[in-house]
Amino acid sequence: MTNDTKGPVATAIEQRLTDALAPVQLSVLNDSAKHRGHMGDDGTGESHFTVEIESAAFAGQSRVARQRMVNNALADLLRDHIHALAIRATAPGE
């Protein structure tokens, strides 16, 4: 993440993606402040995120397959805590 204060949802995103996809680079950006008061803002300050992830697991996979891999790793968080997730998934060397 880009700052030192990670909330529980951002921490969980980071841990689950690390466990599932062994990324060589991972950035979890909390975009929630940009959406304050909008639909999906649950007031926690952790509802909207951007994930930038580079992993060898994505090699040879389509963009849709990569997004599904990320979504599968975060399934219950997406269901219960995350309103919006932007994903930038690449393989090393891309």
PyMOL CGO cylinders between C-alpha atoms (Angstrom):
from pymol import cmd
from pymol.cgo import CYLINDER

trace = [
    CYLINDER, 0.00, 0.00, 0.00, 1.04, 3.56, -0.39, 0.3, 1, 1, 1, 1, 1, 1,
    CYLINDER, 1.04, 3.56, -0.39, 0.62, 4.66, 3.22, 0.3, 1, 1, 1, 1, 1, 1,
    CYLINDER, 0.62, 4.66, 3.22, 1.47, 3.33, 6.66, 0.3, 1, 1, 1, 1, 1, 1,
    CYLINDER, 1.47, 3.33, 6.66, -2.09, 3.22, 7.99, 0.3, 1, 1, 1, 1, 1, 1,
    CYLINDER, -2.09, 3.22, 7.99, -3.81, 0.15, 6.63, 0.3, 1, 1, 1, 1, 1, 1,
    CYLINDER, -3.81, 0.15, 6.63, -7.27, -0.73, 7.75, 0.3, 1, 1, 1, 1, 1, 1,
    CYLINDER, -7.27, -0.73, 7.75, -8.41, -4.30, 8.33, 0.3, 1, 1, 1, 1, 1, 1,
    CYLINDER, -8.41, -4.30, 8.33, -9.92, -4.72, 4.86, 0.3, 1, 1, 1, 1, 1, 1,
    CYLINDER, -9.92, -4.72, 4.86, -6.80, -3.44, 3.07, 0.3, 1, 1, 1, 1, 1, 1,
    CYLINDER, -6.80, -3.44, 3.07, -4.65, -5.68, 5.27, 0.3, 1, 1, 1, 1, 1, 1,
    CYLINDER, -4.65, -5.68, 5.27, -6.85, -8.69, 4.46, 0.3, 1, 1, 1, 1, 1, 1,
    CYLINDER, -6.85, -8.69, 4.46, -6.68, -7.94, 0.71, 0.3, 1, 1, 1, 1, 1, 1,
    CYLINDER, -6.68, -7.94, 0.71, -2.90, -7.76, 0.86, 0.3, 1, 1, 1, 1, 1, 1,
    CYLINDER, -2.90, -7.76, 0.86, -2.57, -10.98, 2.87, 0.3, 1, 1, 1, 1, 1, 1,
    CYLINDER, -2.57, -10.98, 2.87, -4.97, -13.02, 0.75, 0.3, 1, 1, 1, 1, 1, 1,
    CYLINDER, -4.97, -13.02, 0.75, -3.41, -11.96, -2.54, 0.3, 1, 1, 1, 1, 1, 1,
    CYLINDER, -3.41, -11.96, -2.54, 0.05, -12.68, -1.16, 0.3, 1, 1, 1, 1, 1, 1,
    CYLINDER, 0.05, -12.68, -1.16, -1.03, -16.15, -0.01, 0.3, 1, 1, 1, 1, 1, 1,
    CYLINDER, -1.03, -16.15, -0.01, -2.94, -17.03, -3.19, 0.3, 1, 1, 1, 1, 1, 1,
    CYLINDER, -2.94, -17.03, -3.19, -0.76, -15.52, -5.92, 0.3, 1, 1, 1, 1, 1, 1,
    CYLINDER, -0.76, -15.52, -5.92, 2.73, -14.97, -4.49, 0.3, 1, 1, 1, 1, 1, 1,
    CYLINDER, 2.73, -14.97, -4.49, 3.10, -11.57, -6.17, 0.3, 1, 1, 1, 1, 1, 1,
    CYLINDER, 3.10, -11.57, -6.17, 6.48, -10.04, -6.93, 0.3, 1, 1, 1, 1, 1, 1,
    CYLINDER, 6.48, -10.04, -6.93, 4.82, -6.63, -6.64, 0.3, 1, 1, 1, 1, 1, 1,
    CYLINDER, 4.82, -6.63, -6.64, 1.57, -5.70, -4.91, 0.3, 1, 1, 1, 1, 1, 1,
    CYLINDER, 1.57, -5.70, -4.91, -0.04, -2.37, -4.25, 0.3, 1, 1, 1, 1, 1, 1,
    CYLINDER, -0.04, -2.37, -4.25, -3.41, -2.02, -2.51, 0.3, 1, 1, 1, 1, 1, 1,
    CYLINDER, -3.41, -2.02, -2.51, -4.76, 1.50, -2.87, 0.3, 1, 1, 1, 1, 1, 1,
    CYLINDER, -4.76, 1.50, -2.87, -7.73, 2.63, -0.80, 0.3, 1, 1, 1, 1, 1, 1,
    CYLINDER, -7.73, 2.63, -0.80, -9.89, 4.79, -3.06, 0.3, 1, 1, 1, 1, 1, 1,
    CYLINDER, -9.89, 4.79, -3.06, -12.78, 5.08, -0.60, 0.3, 1, 1, 1, 1, 1, 1,
    CYLINDER, -12.78, 5.08, -0.60, -12.30, 8.78, 0.17, 0.3, 1, 1, 1, 1, 1, 1,
    CYLINDER, -12.30, 8.78, 0.17, -13.04, 9.58, -3.48, 0.3, 1, 1, 1, 1, 1, 1,
    CYLINDER, -13.04, 9.58, -3.48, -16.44, 7.89, -3.09, 0.3, 1, 1, 1, 1, 1, 1,
    CYLINDER, -16.44, 7.89, -3.09, -17.54, 9.26, 0.28, 0.3, 1, 1, 1, 1, 1, 1,
    CYLINDER, -17.54, 9.26, 0.28, -21.30, 9.72, 0.30, 0.3, 1, 1, 1, 1, 1, 1,
    CYLINDER, -21.30, 9.72, 0.30, -21.76, 7.76, -2.93, 0.3, 1, 1, 1, 1, 1, 1,
    CYLINDER, -21.76, 7.76, -2.93, -23.70, 4.53, -3.28, 0.3, 1, 1, 1, 1, 1, 1,
    CYLINDER, -23.70, 4.53, -3.28, -21.65, 1.71, -1.80, 0.3, 1, 1, 1, 1, 1, 1,
    CYLINDER, -21.65, 1.71, -1.80, -19.90, 3.90, 0.76, 0.3, 1, 1, 1, 1, 1, 1,
    CYLINDER, -19.90, 3.90, 0.76, -20.58, 2.05, 3.99, 0.3, 1, 1, 1, 1, 1, 1,
    CYLINDER, -20.58, 2.05, 3.99, -18.92, 4.68, 6.18, 0.3, 1, 1, 1, 1, 1, 1,
    CYLINDER, -18.92, 4.68, 6.18, -15.97, 2.49, 7.16, 0.3, 1, 1, 1, 1, 1, 1,
    CYLINDER, -15.97, 2.49, 7.16, -13.53, 4.23, 4.83, 0.3, 1, 1, 1, 1, 1, 1,
    CYLINDER, -13.53, 4.23, 4.83, -12.73, 0.83, 3.30, 0.3, 1, 1, 1, 1, 1, 1,
    CYLINDER, -12.73, 0.83, 3.30, -15.18, 0.12, 0.51, 0.3, 1, 1, 1, 1, 1, 1,
    CYLINDER, -15.18, 0.12, 0.51, -13.39, 1.04, -2.74, 0.3, 1, 1, 1, 1, 1, 1,
    CYLINDER, -13.39, 1.04, -2.74, -9.93, -0.23, -3.74, 0.3, 1, 1, 1, 1, 1, 1,
    CYLINDER, -9.93, -0.23, -3.74, -7.47, -0.48, -6.61, 0.3, 1, 1, 1, 1, 1, 1,
    CYLINDER, -7.47, -0.48, -6.61, -5.14, -3.48, -6.68, 0.3, 1, 1, 1, 1, 1, 1,
    CYLINDER, -5.14, -3.48, -6.68, -2.00, -3.44, -8.79, 0.3, 1, 1, 1, 1, 1, 1,
    CYLINDER, -2.00, -3.44, -8.79, -0.46, -6.90, -8.77, 0.3, 1, 1, 1, 1, 1, 1,
    CYLINDER, -0.46, -6.90, -8.77, 2.35, -8.60, -10.68, 0.3, 1, 1, 1, 1, 1, 1,
    CYLINDER, 2.35, -8.60, -10.68, 2.57, -12.37, -10.36, 0.3, 1, 1, 1, 1, 1, 1,
    CYLINDER, 2.57, -12.37, -10.36, 4.04, -15.29, -12.28, 0.3, 1, 1, 1, 1, 1, 1,
    CYLINDER, 4.04, -15.29, -12.28, 0.66, -16.97, -11.77, 0.3, 1, 1, 1, 1, 1, 1,
    CYLINDER, 0.66, -16.97, -11.77, -0.73, -14.61, -14.45, 0.3, 1, 1, 1, 1, 1, 1,
    CYLINDER, -0.73, -14.61, -14.45, 1.69, -15.76, -17.18, 0.3, 1, 1, 1, 1, 1, 1,
    CYLINDER, 1.69, -15.76, -17.18, -0.26, -17.01, -20.19, 0.3, 1, 1, 1, 1, 1, 1,
    CYLINDER, -0.26, -17.01, -20.19, -3.60, -15.99, -18.66, 0.3, 1, 1, 1, 1, 1, 1,
    CYLINDER, -3.60, -15.99, -18.66, -6.10, -13.64, -20.28, 0.3, 1, 1, 1, 1, 1, 1,
    CYLINDER, -6.10, -13.64, -20.28, -7.08, -10.38, -18.61, 0.3, 1, 1, 1, 1, 1, 1,
    CYLINDER, -7.08, -10.38, -18.61, -10.42, -11.91, -17.59, 0.3, 1, 1, 1, 1, 1, 1,
    CYLINDER, -10.42, -11.91, -17.59, -8.74, -15.02, -16.15, 0.3, 1, 1, 1, 1, 1, 1,
    CYLINDER, -8.74, -15.02, -16.15, -6.38, -12.83, -14.13, 0.3, 1, 1, 1, 1, 1, 1,
    CYLINDER, -6.38, -12.83, -14.13, -9.25, -10.82, -12.72, 0.3, 1, 1, 1, 1, 1, 1,
    CYLINDER, -9.25, -10.82, -12.72, -11.08, -14.02, -11.82, 0.3, 1, 1, 1, 1, 1, 1,
    CYLINDER, -11.08, -14.02, -11.82, -8.00, -15.25, -9.95, 0.3, 1, 1, 1, 1, 1, 1,
    CYLINDER, -8.00, -15.25, -9.95, -7.92, -12.05, -7.91, 0.3, 1, 1, 1, 1, 1, 1,
    CYLINDER, -7.92, -12.05, -7.91, -11.69, -12.13, -7.36, 0.3, 1, 1, 1, 1, 1, 1,
    CYLINDER, -11.69, -12.13, -7.36, -11.53, -15.77, -6.20, 0.3, 1, 1, 1, 1, 1, 1,
    CYLINDER, -11.53, -15.77, -6.20, -8.83, -14.93, -3.65, 0.3, 1, 1, 1, 1, 1, 1,
    CYLINDER, -8.83, -14.93, -3.65, -11.01, -12.10, -2.30, 0.3, 1, 1, 1, 1, 1, 1,
    CYLINDER, -11.01, -12.10, -2.30, -14.45, -13.70, -2.73, 0.3, 1, 1, 1, 1, 1, 1,
    CYLINDER, -14.45, -13.70, -2.73, -15.84, -13.23, 0.78, 0.3, 1, 1, 1, 1, 1, 1,
    CYLINDER, -15.84, -13.23, 0.78, -14.35, -9.75, 1.10, 0.3, 1, 1, 1, 1, 1, 1,
    CYLINDER, -14.35, -9.75, 1.10, -16.02, -8.78, -2.17, 0.3, 1, 1, 1, 1, 1, 1,
    CYLINDER, -16.02, -8.78, -2.17, -19.29, -10.18, -0.90, 0.3, 1, 1, 1, 1, 1, 1,
    CYLINDER, -19.29, -10.18, -0.90, -19.18, -8.64, 2.57, 0.3, 1, 1, 1, 1, 1, 1,
    CYLINDER, -19.18, -8.64, 2.57, -16.90, -5.59, 2.61, 0.3, 1, 1, 1, 1, 1, 1,
    CYLINDER, -16.90, -5.59, 2.61, -15.69, -4.34, -0.79, 0.3, 1, 1, 1, 1, 1, 1,
    CYLINDER, -15.69, -4.34, -0.79, -18.10, -2.37, -2.93, 0.3, 1, 1, 1, 1, 1, 1,
    CYLINDER, -18.10, -2.37, -2.93, -15.72, -1.67, -5.83, 0.3, 1, 1, 1, 1, 1, 1,
    CYLINDER, -15.72, -1.67, -5.83, -12.39, -3.17, -6.88, 0.3, 1, 1, 1, 1, 1, 1,
    CYLINDER, -12.39, -3.17, -6.88, -10.26, -2.03, -9.81, 0.3, 1, 1, 1, 1, 1, 1,
    CYLINDER, -10.26, -2.03, -9.81, -7.64, -4.61, -10.83, 0.3, 1, 1, 1, 1, 1, 1,
    CYLINDER, -7.64, -4.61, -10.83, -4.42, -4.16, -12.78, 0.3, 1, 1, 1, 1, 1, 1,
    CYLINDER, -4.42, -4.16, -12.78, -2.89, -7.64, -13.04, 0.3, 1, 1, 1, 1, 1, 1,
    CYLINDER, -2.89, -7.64, -13.04, 0.32, -8.34, -14.93, 0.3, 1, 1, 1, 1, 1, 1,
    CYLINDER, 0.32, -8.34, -14.93, 2.87, -11.12, -15.28, 0.3, 1, 1, 1, 1, 1, 1,
    CYLINDER, 2.87, -11.12, -15.28, 6.58, -10.40, -14.81, 0.3, 1, 1, 1, 1, 1, 1,
    CYLINDER, 6.58, -10.40, -14.81, 8.09, -8.79, -17.89, 0.3, 1, 1, 1, 1, 1, 1,
    CYLINDER, 8.09, -8.79, -17.89, 4.86, -7.28, -19.16, 0.3, 1, 1, 1, 1, 1, 1,
]
cmd.load_cgo(trace, "trace")
